[in-house]
Amino acid sequence: MVVVVYRYPLTGKAIPELQKYIKRREVHFIDSQYPNNCVFEALSFLSLPETARARRQIASDFEKSKEKRYKDHDRVAEGVKLMIQYYSLQGNSAKCKNIQKFIKEYQGFDFVTDGKKLAKLFNINICIYACKEIPIQSDQGDTITTYDQFYLDQIIEPNKDNADATLLPTSFAQSDDDDDDENKSQLQDFNILLLQLKNNSHVLFISDPEALTGYRNCPFCKQHSVPVKNKNRHAQRDFERHVAKCQQNKGKQVILLKSLSPFAPHIFGNKTYQYLMAYERLDEFKPTRYFITYDFETVPRIINQGYGSKSVVNGIE
């Protein structure tokens, strides 16, 4: 009897549409023995960055070059360290028994509940990219799902109200120039691709979002974008103008409502009104009636009777 065991491929490696991006090292897949720790393994590309030149080089050129390219086992070890740092575990590597037990029982990272905390602790902007699923009927009548049109789906920013919170030592803020205060306050983007295949989900790190999506997004607001291969000079000029204007506004966008609403801050700022609006009970809101009162006072009438340097002013009641 011959027993053949096949390892089920992880999500991301099984999608043929991503193979060309992985070969060009624009999207990074890590062959790890801890597939549930894919978020922190992707975060290792910020703590252990690679230069663009190192990503373009092939394996045979590294003997002649001084550029550093980290292997998969380096990323896996760094991902375990970041996970230990995030969850405040006792230990320094996966060789510890309590760390092995935690990794074995670890179900994965939840961006809904812990996304804000991760962005605040590591001082990063989490940019989650997704792709559209297109079902196609095959010749045999089966439905095959293809993936196309990668796009920016969600951005998780650190809570600005707690900007003075204590950050972890592994803070990935961009500070190339110590004299430039603007670069110090600018956060680094953590670009990841969230893939879902049936009941499996996986996260891949994106080193070149423009090559993956085909669009260049505004680095400040992340809402305005232009095609990378657009030959229209007017679009490129408008994009540069938008980036310069958005840099002055620090990414704040003015959003106009579809329906007109009166500007009444004394009403909309009322806590009772906000509570009833949240629960759709505005019909119960009864504003306080205000009465306009007038206070009349008798003021003397002033009459000028002469002009010049020696003018006389008389007051008549």
Residue frames as qw, qx, qy, qz and C-alpha x, y, z in Angstrom:
[[0.000, 0.890, 0.456, 0.000, 0.00, 0.00, 0.00],
 [0.418, 0.178, 0.021, 0.891, 1.33, 3.41, -0.98],
 [0.142, -0.837, -0.453, 0.270, 0.15, 6.47, 0.95],
 [0.373, 0.363, 0.158, 0.839, 0.58, 9.83, -0.76],
 [0.215, -0.742, -0.439, 0.459, 0.10, 12.95, 1.37],
 [0.307, 0.577, 0.248, 0.715, -0.50, 16.30, -0.30],
 [0.231, -0.394, -0.373, 0.808, -0.03, 19.53, 1.56],
 [0.198, 0.828, 0.517, 0.089, -2.92, 21.88, 0.92],
 [0.414, 0.294, 0.027, 0.861, -1.47, 25.13, -0.47],
 [0.129, -0.522, -0.443, 0.718, -2.05, 28.25, 1.56],
 [0.291, 0.871, 0.396, -0.021, -4.23, 31.04, 0.35],
 [0.016, -0.902, 0.273, 0.334, -2.15, 33.37, -1.82],
 [0.219, -0.430, 0.801, 0.355, 0.18, 30.75, -3.15],
 [0.438, 0.293, 0.848, 0.061, -2.75, 28.87, -4.70],
 [0.381, 0.819, 0.266, -0.336, -3.99, 31.89, -6.69],
 [0.711, 0.217, 0.354, 0.567, -2.38, 31.93, -10.15],
 [0.203, 0.906, 0.190, 0.320, -3.11, 35.66, -10.63],
 [0.385, -0.903, 0.188, 0.024, -0.54, 36.48, -7.94],
 [0.901, -0.089, 0.193, 0.377, 2.34, 34.39, -9.25],
 [0.541, 0.593, 0.071, 0.592, 3.76, 37.12, -11.49],
 [0.200, -0.880, 0.117, -0.414, 3.70, 39.65, -8.64],
 [0.811, -0.543, 0.211, 0.055, 5.38, 37.19, -6.28],
 [0.846, 0.177, 0.156, 0.478, 8.12, 36.41, -8.84],
 [0.317, 0.690, -0.001, 0.650, 8.79, 40.12, -9.33],
 [0.454, -0.251, -0.547, 0.657, 8.84, 40.49, -5.51],
 [0.176, -0.373, -0.099, -0.906, 6.12, 43.11, -5.57],
 [0.772, -0.417, 0.017, -0.479, 3.98, 40.89, -3.34],
 [0.130, 0.466, -0.837, 0.257, 5.76, 38.68, -0.80],
 [0.893, -0.239, -0.216, -0.314, 4.68, 35.20, 0.22],
 [0.124, -0.575, 0.749, -0.307, 6.40, 33.55, 3.21],
 [0.779, -0.039, -0.608, -0.149, 6.49, 29.77, 3.40],
 [0.193, -0.482, 0.583, -0.625, 6.00, 29.48, 7.16],
 [0.357, -0.145, -0.918, 0.093, 5.20, 26.67, 9.54],
 [0.001, 0.454, 0.611, -0.648, 2.97, 29.13, 11.44],
 [0.124, 0.426, 0.583, 0.681, 0.35, 30.16, 8.85],
 [0.246, -0.823, -0.512, -0.024, -1.83, 31.90, 11.46],
 [0.421, -0.678, -0.028, 0.602, 0.98, 34.33, 12.23],
 [0.548, 0.459, 0.396, 0.577, 0.97, 35.81, 8.72],
 [0.022, -0.967, -0.173, -0.185, 0.18, 39.36, 9.93],
 [0.471, -0.817, 0.265, 0.202, 3.28, 39.65, 12.11],
 [0.716, -0.039, 0.479, 0.506, 5.40, 37.91, 9.48],
 [0.379, 0.726, 0.341, 0.461, 4.26, 40.56, 7.00],
 [0.250, -0.968, -0.006, -0.035, 5.05, 43.21, 9.63],
 [0.746, -0.401, 0.266, 0.460, 8.64, 41.94, 9.63],
 [0.572, 0.490, 0.302, 0.585, 9.14, 43.67, 6.26],
 [0.058, -0.930, -0.033, -0.361, 8.97, 46.97, 8.17],
 [0.625, -0.735, 0.256, 0.059, 11.25, 45.94, 11.02],
 [0.599, -0.277, 0.581, 0.476, 13.68, 44.19, 8.62],
 [0.528, 0.756, 0.074, -0.381, 13.32, 46.26, 5.44],
 [0.699, 0.066, 0.496, 0.510, 14.83, 45.41, 2.08],
 [0.034, 0.545, -0.226, -0.807, 16.01, 47.95, -0.43],
 [0.723, 0.556, 0.093, -0.401, 14.45, 48.13, -3.88],
 [0.363, 0.639, -0.658, -0.161, 17.76, 47.04, -5.38],
 [0.225, -0.248, 0.922, -0.196, 17.83, 43.92, -3.19],
 [0.669, 0.311, 0.529, -0.420, 14.32, 42.97, -4.29],
 [0.652, 0.658, -0.177, -0.333, 15.30, 43.20, -7.97],
 [0.097, 0.590, -0.799, -0.071, 18.44, 41.09, -7.65],
 [0.901, 0.006, -0.376, -0.218, 18.45, 37.36, -8.19],
 [0.840, -0.531, 0.108, 0.030, 19.94, 34.85, -5.76],
 [0.861, 0.149, 0.042, 0.485, 23.20, 34.40, -7.71],
 [0.288, 0.727, -0.052, 0.621, 24.04, 38.11, -7.52],
 [0.533, -0.822, -0.008, -0.199, 24.10, 38.29, -3.72],
 [0.865, -0.236, 0.014, 0.443, 27.56, 36.81, -3.45],
 [0.498, 0.310, 0.106, 0.803, 28.97, 39.82, -5.29],
 [0.145, -0.677, -0.147, -0.706, 26.69, 42.43, -3.75],
 [0.150, 0.060, -0.670, 0.725, 26.47, 43.77, -0.22],
 [0.526, -0.244, -0.118, -0.806, 22.69, 44.14, -0.38],
 [0.173, -0.060, 0.897, -0.402, 20.85, 42.19, 2.30],
 [0.634, -0.121, -0.415, -0.641, 17.87, 40.00, 1.46],
 [0.425, -0.252, 0.723, -0.483, 16.24, 38.15, 4.32],
 [0.287, -0.007, -0.914, -0.286, 15.09, 34.58, 3.84],
 [0.598, -0.442, -0.442, -0.502, 11.82, 33.03, 4.92],
 [0.695, -0.356, -0.548, 0.301, 13.18, 31.63, 8.19],
 [0.263, 0.014, -0.252, 0.931, 14.39, 35.12, 9.13],
 [0.350, -0.308, -0.217, -0.858, 10.90, 36.50, 8.52],
 [0.708, -0.392, -0.561, -0.177, 9.31, 33.71, 10.54],
 [0.581, -0.231, -0.488, 0.609, 11.63, 34.32, 13.50],
 [0.056, 0.085, -0.094, 0.990, 11.05, 38.08, 13.34],
 [0.491, -0.375, -0.416, -0.667, 7.29, 37.52, 13.14],
 [0.686, -0.406, -0.586, 0.148, 7.39, 35.46, 16.33],
 [0.391, -0.127, -0.336, 0.847, 9.35, 38.23, 18.07],
 [0.183, -0.210, -0.133, -0.951, 6.80, 40.84, 17.00],
 [0.627, -0.417, -0.538, -0.378, 3.96, 38.63, 18.19],
 [0.618, -0.320, -0.539, 0.474, 5.68, 38.20, 21.56],
 [0.195, -0.013, -0.154, 0.968, 6.13, 41.95, 21.76],
 [0.344, -0.312, -0.327, -0.823, 2.53, 42.70, 20.84],
 [0.728, -0.435, -0.443, -0.290, 0.89, 40.22, 23.22],
 [0.243, -0.705, 0.495, -0.446, 3.48, 40.80, 26.00],
 [0.969, -0.100, -0.214, -0.066, 4.41, 37.12, 26.24],
 [0.513, -0.711, 0.478, 0.055, 7.19, 35.71, 28.39],
 [0.826, 0.053, 0.459, 0.324, 9.99, 34.44, 26.20],
 [0.001, 0.715, -0.323, -0.620, 12.16, 35.58, 23.33],
 [0.237, 0.317, -0.763, -0.511, 11.74, 32.90, 20.62],
 [0.810, -0.017, -0.264, -0.523, 9.58, 30.03, 19.46],
 [0.527, 0.191, -0.802, 0.207, 11.76, 27.57, 21.37],
 [0.216, -0.162, 0.618, -0.738, 10.09, 28.45, 24.67],
 [0.006, -0.276, -0.961, 0.004, 7.33, 26.08, 25.70],
 [0.167, 0.622, 0.518, -0.563, 4.79, 28.77, 26.54],
 [0.230, 0.530, -0.318, -0.752, 5.42, 30.44, 23.17],
 [0.121, 0.065, -0.914, -0.383, 4.96, 27.13, 21.35],
 [0.062, 0.447, 0.857, -0.248, 1.70, 26.54, 23.21],
 [0.198, 0.640, 0.213, -0.712, 0.46, 30.04, 22.39],
 [0.210, 0.401, -0.572, -0.683, 1.31, 29.69, 18.69],
 [0.040, -0.109, -0.978, -0.171, -0.38, 26.29, 18.54],
 [0.050, 0.603, 0.742, -0.289, -3.61, 27.71, 20.01],
 [0.031, 0.457, -0.062, -0.887, -3.39, 31.01, 18.11],
 [0.501, 0.551, 0.666, -0.041, -6.37, 31.45, 15.78],
 [0.413, 0.478, 0.356, 0.688, -5.09, 34.46, 13.86],
 [0.138, -0.203, -0.189, 0.951, -5.19, 38.23, 14.05],
 [0.115, 0.736, 0.667, 0.028, -8.54, 40.05, 14.07],
 [0.259, 0.228, 0.121, 0.931, -8.37, 43.47, 12.40],
 [0.309, -0.685, -0.430, -0.501, -11.84, 44.42, 13.62],
 [0.649, -0.730, -0.214, 0.024, -11.01, 44.25, 17.32],
 [0.691, -0.510, 0.125, 0.498, -7.22, 44.67, 17.36],
 [0.586, 0.560, 0.234, 0.537, -6.51, 46.73, 14.22],
 [0.070, -0.936, 0.015, -0.344, -6.51, 50.10, 16.00],
 [0.693, -0.676, 0.230, 0.095, -4.31, 48.76, 18.77],
 [0.824, 0.047, 0.294, 0.481, -1.75, 47.37, 16.32],
 [0.393, 0.728, 0.162, 0.538, -1.63, 50.65, 14.40],
 [0.287, -0.921, 0.076, -0.252, -1.20, 52.68, 17.59],
 [0.790, -0.529, 0.242, 0.192, 1.45, 50.48, 19.20],
 [0.722, 0.012, 0.379, 0.578, 3.66, 50.24, 16.12],
 [0.015, 0.712, -0.029, -0.701, 2.81, 53.76, 14.90],
 [0.169, -0.046, 0.762, 0.624, 1.76, 52.74, 11.38],
 [0.596, 0.295, 0.017, -0.746, -1.12, 53.11, 8.94],
 [0.458, 0.029, 0.885, 0.074, -2.56, 49.71, 8.03],
 [0.479, 0.410, -0.286, -0.721, -3.61, 49.78, 4.36],
 [0.575, 0.067, 0.811, -0.081, -5.63, 46.66, 3.56],
 [0.346, 0.345, -0.532, -0.692, -5.93, 45.75, -0.11],
 [0.660, 0.175, 0.682, -0.260, -8.46, 43.31, -1.53],
 [0.050, 0.170, -0.734, -0.656, -9.41, 41.83, -4.90],
 [0.685, 0.173, 0.066, -0.705, -12.67, 41.18, -6.69],
 [0.429, -0.035, 0.902, 0.042, -13.83, 37.61, -7.17],
 [0.526, 0.365, -0.309, -0.703, -15.15, 36.89, -10.67],
 [0.682, 0.022, 0.720, -0.122, -16.97, 33.54, -11.14],
 [0.370, 0.469, -0.566, -0.568, -16.42, 31.96, -14.56],
 [0.905, 0.100, 0.304, -0.281, -18.20, 28.94, -16.01],
 [0.243, -0.446, 0.787, 0.350, -15.78, 26.32, -17.34],
 [0.470, 0.212, -0.645, -0.564, -16.37, 24.06, -20.34],
 [0.304, -0.093, -0.944, 0.087, -17.26, 21.20, -18.02],
 [0.421, -0.652, -0.470, -0.420, -19.96, 23.25, -16.31],
 [0.606, -0.461, -0.418, 0.496, -18.02, 23.92, -13.11],
 [0.037, -0.979, -0.076, -0.187, -17.73, 27.39, -11.60],
 [0.723, 0.011, -0.171, 0.669, -14.16, 28.65, -11.34],
 [0.212, -0.951, -0.158, 0.162, -13.37, 31.74, -9.29],
 [0.628, 0.352, -0.017, 0.694, -10.77, 34.12, -10.67],
 [0.363, -0.760, -0.227, 0.489, -9.30, 37.11, -8.89],
 [0.432, 0.448, 0.253, 0.741, -8.80, 40.43, -10.59],
 [0.075, -0.772, -0.128, -0.618, -8.85, 44.19, -9.96],
 [0.580, -0.314, -0.489, 0.571, -6.84, 44.65, -6.79],
 [0.069, -0.752, -0.138, -0.641, -7.85, 47.80, -4.90],
 [0.126, 0.180, -0.595, 0.773, -7.40, 49.60, -1.60],
 [0.426, -0.500, -0.715, -0.241, -10.27, 48.45, 0.60],
 [0.534, -0.807, -0.246, -0.053, -9.66, 49.88, 4.07],
 [0.371, 0.521, -0.406, 0.653, -7.24, 52.03, 6.04],
 [0.670, -0.645, -0.351, 0.107, -6.76, 51.62, 9.78],
 [0.252, 0.673, -0.270, 0.641, -5.08, 54.62, 11.35],
 [0.413, -0.166, -0.669, 0.595, -3.84, 54.99, 14.93],
 [0.220, -0.832, -0.509, 0.022, -6.15, 56.79, 17.29],
 [0.315, 0.565, -0.072, 0.759, -5.21, 60.47, 17.12],
 [0.490, -0.778, -0.056, -0.389, -6.80, 61.17, 20.52],
 [0.823, -0.522, 0.169, 0.146, -4.16, 59.00, 22.19],
 [0.623, 0.709, -0.225, 0.243, -1.23, 60.41, 20.24],
 [0.082, -0.746, 0.549, -0.369, 0.82, 60.75, 23.44],
 [0.950, -0.246, 0.113, -0.156, 0.46, 57.06, 24.28],
 [0.388, -0.611, 0.663, 0.191, 3.63, 55.10, 24.90],
 [0.776, 0.480, -0.311, -0.266, 4.82, 53.39, 21.74],
 [0.956, -0.168, 0.164, 0.176, 6.71, 50.14, 21.54],
 [0.379, -0.617, 0.437, 0.533, 10.45, 50.33, 20.85],
 [0.392, 0.121, 0.736, 0.539, 9.79, 48.90, 17.38],
 [0.301, 0.762, 0.301, -0.488, 8.17, 52.05, 16.03],
 [0.593, 0.233, 0.550, 0.539, 8.22, 52.27, 12.25],
 [0.163, 0.927, 0.186, -0.282, 7.80, 56.05, 11.84],
 [0.690, 0.513, 0.099, 0.501, 9.71, 57.54, 8.95],
 [0.314, -0.922, 0.076, 0.213, 12.54, 59.71, 10.27],
 [0.807, 0.330, 0.081, 0.483, 15.19, 59.86, 7.55],
 [0.276, 0.542, -0.119, 0.785, 15.93, 63.52, 8.21],
 [0.412, -0.437, -0.617, 0.509, 16.18, 64.47, 11.86],
 [0.082, -0.191, -0.083, 0.975, 15.82, 68.15, 11.04],
 [0.338, -0.178, -0.498, -0.778, 12.55, 67.74, 9.21],
 [0.339, 0.016, 0.676, -0.654, 9.69, 67.69, 11.70],
 [0.714, 0.247, -0.097, -0.648, 7.21, 66.86, 8.97],
 [0.634, 0.269, -0.715, -0.120, 8.93, 63.55, 8.13],
 [0.024, 0.161, -0.848, 0.505, 9.03, 62.65, 11.80],
 [0.499, 0.144, 0.475, -0.711, 5.27, 62.93, 12.19],
 [0.681, 0.297, -0.395, -0.540, 4.53, 61.05, 8.96],
 [0.744, -0.199, 0.603, -0.206, 3.58, 57.45, 9.60],
 [0.046, 0.318, -0.850, -0.418, 4.75, 54.56, 7.48],
 [0.780, 0.116, -0.114, -0.604, 2.18, 52.61, 5.50],
 [0.380, -0.189, 0.904, -0.057, 1.80, 48.91, 6.21],
 [0.618, 0.310, -0.324, -0.646, 0.46, 47.64, 2.86],
 [0.331, -0.092, 0.935, -0.085, -1.02, 44.15, 3.03],
 [0.508, 0.055, -0.561, -0.651, -3.20, 42.06, 0.71],
 [0.501, -0.048, 0.708, -0.495, -6.03, 40.21, 2.46],
 [0.440, 0.144, -0.730, -0.502, -7.08, 37.12, 0.53],
 [0.622, -0.042, 0.591, -0.512, -9.95, 34.77, 1.24],
 [0.447, 0.201, -0.774, -0.402, -10.37, 31.35, -0.34],
 [0.629, -0.352, -0.675, -0.159, -13.40, 29.44, 0.96],
 [0.634, -0.744, -0.211, -0.020, -12.84, 29.27, 4.73],
 [0.730, -0.206, -0.023, 0.652, -9.16, 30.21, 4.61],
 [0.126, 0.986, 0.032, 0.103, -7.73, 33.71, 4.77],
 [0.775, -0.133, 0.034, 0.617, -4.16, 34.88, 4.45],
 [0.011, -0.975, 0.019, 0.221, -2.20, 38.13, 4.48],
 [0.772, 0.227, 0.143, 0.576, 0.62, 38.99, 2.08],
 [0.262, -0.702, 0.003, 0.662, 2.91, 41.98, 2.28],
 [0.547, 0.753, 0.278, 0.238, 2.87, 44.44, -0.64],
 [0.522, -0.405, 0.108, 0.742, 6.11, 46.25, -1.40],
 [0.046, -0.085, 0.401, 0.911, 4.82, 47.97, -4.57],
 [0.361, 0.499, 0.655, -0.437, 1.10, 48.85, -4.40],
 [0.359, 0.625, -0.187, -0.668, 1.25, 50.77, -7.68],
 [0.189, 0.298, -0.857, -0.376, 2.37, 47.69, -9.62],
 [0.120, 0.212, 0.953, -0.178, -0.36, 45.58, -8.03],
 [0.279, 0.647, 0.556, -0.442, -3.31, 47.95, -8.47],
 [0.433, 0.435, 0.475, 0.631, -2.14, 49.95, -11.49],
 [0.089, -0.903, -0.239, -0.346, -3.01, 53.21, -9.70],
 [0.415, 0.169, -0.396, 0.801, -1.00, 55.80, -7.81],
 [0.373, -0.771, -0.515, -0.023, -2.78, 56.92, -4.64],
 [0.030, -0.836, 0.174, -0.519, -2.32, 60.19, -2.83],
 [0.546, 0.098, -0.691, 0.463, 0.16, 59.56, 0.02],
 [0.086, -0.148, 0.453, -0.875, -1.83, 61.74, 2.42],
 [0.620, 0.021, 0.211, -0.755, -5.56, 61.12, 1.95],
 [0.242, -0.079, 0.960, 0.117, -5.34, 57.77, 0.08],
 [0.486, 0.538, 0.584, -0.364, -8.58, 58.67, -1.75],
 [0.469, 0.796, -0.136, -0.358, -7.43, 60.44, -4.90],
 [0.655, -0.210, 0.646, 0.330, -5.70, 58.20, -7.47],
 [0.502, 0.678, -0.278, -0.459, -4.61, 58.24, -11.11],
 [0.978, 0.181, 0.080, 0.060, -3.64, 55.35, -13.42],
 [0.570, -0.551, 0.392, 0.466, 0.08, 54.65, -13.52],
 [0.474, 0.085, 0.637, 0.602, 0.13, 54.12, -17.30],
 [0.250, 0.866, 0.412, -0.133, -1.94, 57.19, -18.04],
 [0.549, 0.157, 0.241, 0.785, -0.27, 59.28, -20.76],
 [0.019, -0.868, -0.336, -0.365, -2.52, 62.26, -20.14],
 [0.415, 0.201, -0.341, 0.819, -0.33, 65.04, -18.78],
 [0.341, -0.524, -0.028, -0.780, -3.33, 66.91, -17.41],
 [0.839, -0.428, -0.297, -0.156, -4.14, 64.02, -15.05],
 [0.747, -0.059, -0.325, 0.576, -0.56, 63.92, -13.77],
 [0.136, 0.379, -0.130, 0.906, -0.55, 67.69, -13.33],
 [0.568, -0.533, -0.142, -0.611, -3.86, 67.60, -11.43],
 [0.870, -0.307, -0.364, 0.127, -2.55, 64.78, -9.25],
 [0.552, 0.089, -0.302, 0.772, 0.57, 66.74, -8.29],
 [0.160, -0.456, 0.019, -0.875, -1.58, 69.77, -7.54],
 [0.752, -0.481, -0.276, -0.357, -3.86, 67.65, -5.35],
 [0.810, -0.163, -0.387, 0.410, -0.89, 66.18, -3.45],
 [0.300, 0.251, -0.225, 0.892, 0.52, 69.66, -2.78],
 [0.413, -0.464, -0.062, -0.781, -2.86, 70.90, -1.55],
 [0.850, -0.365, -0.348, -0.154, -3.50, 67.76, 0.48],
 [0.664, 0.036, -0.431, 0.609, -0.12, 68.10, 2.14],
 [0.017, -0.348, 0.200, -0.916, -1.08, 71.54, 3.42],
 [0.660, -0.366, -0.075, -0.652, -4.41, 70.25, 4.75],
 [0.200, -0.357, 0.867, -0.283, -2.70, 67.18, 6.29],
 [0.106, -0.084, -0.969, -0.206, -5.02, 64.80, 4.48],
 [0.256, 0.410, 0.628, -0.610, -8.27, 66.36, 5.68],
 [0.022, 0.234, 0.711, 0.663, -11.00, 66.09, 3.06],
 [0.372, 0.162, 0.258, -0.877, -14.19, 68.13, 2.93],
 [0.044, 0.240, 0.949, 0.202, -17.12, 65.76, 2.39],
 [0.372, -0.014, -0.063, -0.926, -20.36, 67.29, 1.14],
 [0.401, 0.195, 0.825, -0.346, -23.61, 65.65, 2.19],
 [0.097, 0.293, 0.786, 0.536, -26.11, 64.57, -0.43],
 [0.186, -0.778, -0.569, -0.192, -29.02, 66.22, 1.39],
 [0.100, 0.569, -0.166, 0.799, -28.95, 69.82, 2.56],
 [0.562, -0.562, -0.559, 0.234, -29.04, 70.34, 6.31],
 [0.080, -0.937, -0.003, -0.340, -29.14, 73.62, 8.24],
 [0.505, 0.275, -0.521, 0.631, -26.10, 74.72, 10.19],
 [0.536, -0.694, -0.025, -0.480, -27.31, 74.74, 13.78],
 [0.473, 0.279, -0.733, 0.401, -24.47, 73.78, 16.12],
 [0.300, -0.268, 0.523, -0.752, -26.53, 74.71, 19.21],
 [0.861, 0.001, 0.088, -0.501, -28.96, 71.93, 18.24],
 [0.873, 0.296, -0.388, 0.001, -26.71, 69.32, 16.62],
 [0.309, 0.455, -0.664, 0.506, -24.18, 69.71, 19.42],
 [0.632, -0.394, 0.292, -0.600, -26.77, 68.82, 22.04],
 [0.052, -0.265, 0.959, -0.083, -25.98, 65.44, 23.61],
 [0.543, 0.275, 0.658, -0.443, -29.66, 64.56, 23.87],
 [0.629, 0.623, -0.095, -0.454, -30.13, 65.31, 20.18],
 [0.272, 0.540, -0.781, -0.156, -27.10, 63.19, 19.25],
 [0.282, -0.079, 0.922, -0.252, -28.37, 60.28, 21.34],
 [0.617, 0.443, 0.473, -0.447, -31.85, 60.37, 19.79],
 [0.519, 0.664, -0.359, -0.401, -30.35, 60.72, 16.29],
 [0.042, 0.413, -0.908, -0.057, -28.20, 57.62, 16.80],
 [0.242, 0.154, 0.935, -0.207, -31.26, 55.55, 17.75],
 [0.106, -0.273, -0.638, -0.712, -33.60, 57.18, 15.16],
 [0.233, -0.646, -0.695, 0.214, -35.86, 58.75, 17.81],
 [0.190, 0.091, 0.023, 0.977, -35.75, 62.38, 16.71],
 [0.328, -0.558, -0.489, -0.585, -39.53, 62.65, 17.01],
 [0.613, -0.609, -0.460, 0.202, -39.08, 62.55, 20.80],
 [0.456, -0.043, -0.137, 0.878, -36.76, 65.54, 20.81],
 [0.090, -0.898, -0.412, -0.125, -38.42, 68.65, 22.24],
 [0.467, 0.286, -0.179, 0.818, -36.12, 71.66, 22.19],
 [0.236, -0.565, -0.472, 0.634, -36.33, 74.29, 24.88],
 [0.208, 0.837, 0.385, 0.327, -38.27, 77.38, 23.91],
 [0.437, -0.207, -0.118, 0.867, -36.24, 80.56, 24.04],
 [0.088, 0.909, 0.408, -0.018, -37.78, 84.04, 24.29],
 [0.466, 0.354, 0.023, 0.811, -36.12, 87.13, 22.89],
 [0.298, -0.824, -0.373, 0.306, -36.08, 89.99, 25.40],
 [0.369, 0.640, 0.044, 0.673, -35.18, 93.61, 24.85],
 [0.476, -0.588, -0.326, 0.567, -33.61, 95.94, 27.41],
 [0.253, 0.785, 0.217, 0.522, -34.32, 99.59, 26.56],
 [0.487, -0.498, -0.236, 0.678, -32.28, 102.37, 28.15],
 [0.178, 0.968, 0.175, -0.008, -32.51, 106.15, 27.79],
 [0.687, -0.040, 0.121, 0.715, -29.35, 107.53, 26.20],
 [0.013, -0.790, -0.094, 0.606, -28.64, 111.29, 26.10],
 [0.639, 0.664, 0.285, 0.263, -28.70, 112.88, 22.67],
 [0.493, -0.468, 0.155, 0.717, -25.47, 114.66, 21.80],
 [0.429, 0.852, 0.272, 0.131, -25.57, 117.78, 19.61],
 [0.565, -0.081, 0.094, 0.816, -22.58, 119.66, 18.25],
 [0.092, 0.928, 0.314, -0.180, -23.12, 123.41, 18.34],
 [0.067, 0.911, -0.330, -0.238, -19.72, 124.50, 17.14],
 [0.934, 0.271, 0.023, 0.231, -16.93, 123.26, 14.96],
 [0.308, 0.796, -0.373, 0.363, -13.21, 123.71, 15.16],
 [0.479, 0.201, -0.698, 0.492, -10.62, 123.30, 17.84],
 [0.107, -0.018, 0.565, -0.818, -12.87, 125.01, 20.43],
 [0.471, -0.274, -0.608, -0.577, -16.09, 123.21, 19.62],
 [0.362, -0.182, 0.568, -0.716, -18.74, 122.99, 22.33],
 [0.395, -0.152, -0.870, -0.251, -20.77, 119.83, 22.92],
 [0.439, -0.185, 0.368, -0.799, -24.06, 120.05, 24.78],
 [0.131, -0.140, -0.981, -0.038, -26.04, 117.06, 25.98],
 [0.500, -0.125, 0.005, -0.857, -29.83, 117.33, 25.93],
 [0.294, 0.049, 0.915, -0.274, -31.98, 114.77, 27.76]]
